[in-house]
Amino acid sequence: MLSSPAFRRVLAKAWVIIGFLAISPSALSVDVVKLSNSGICHTKQSPWYEKTKNFKAFASVESCLAAGGRLPSKAASTRPVSSADQYDRSMFPHWVDDDGDCQDTRAETLINQSLVAVTFSDRNQCYVTTGKWYDPYTNQHYLDDDDLDIDHKVPLMWAFLHGAKDWPVSKKRAFANDPQNLIAVKNSANRSKGAKGPSQWLPEHQAYRCQYIGDFVAIVRKYGLQFKPNETRVVNRQLAACNA
């Protein structure tokens, strides 16, 4: 019976199991990439590698990703830094007080664009609090400065992404405080616009749109900024419609 074929098959299987168990755990884990139950590919460099007990093993990161896995969030975030990521509003010194009268660019814009004499919240007349402003974006009048933002017709970030990135600080400062580029508007309108150009955003007041586009283009040309090719096509169509 000990020499029967059935016994020999059982004995062979036993030797295979013994040989498998004799392999050290470290040998089994060489170059193994763990695909966790949550779908993340963990290499040995991952801080969660040892903690991941339930996994499917792969020989490489590539094969793990090909099977539908993904990298941990920190690894996935190592993408090239875009120009938008490099932008910071502080790169454009704004709301400055060049004449030293305590009224910064925001205050002077409110004073100059109010339809009536403004009032101030302080004795030194530094901070505007009330007046009467016409907002062409919404076609409405406003009496309280808290309702308003000072909008850069050509947004600072838009300028940064269209040629201003490498300007000297002096030019960025001039651009950020240029009265031609500033307008007091309803804060919600300004915030809906964000950093968009006319190919992506136009004022809700349709009768003002052509003037807005013309003002935008004039400032772009004044400072030597450049529209992207797809933006140029859209803006040219807009201007053609305005001139029709």
Order of alpha helices (4+ residues) and beta strands (2+ residues): alpha-alpha-beta-beta-beta-alpha-alpha-alpha-alpha-beta-beta-beta-beta-alpha-alpha-beta-alpha-alpha-alpha
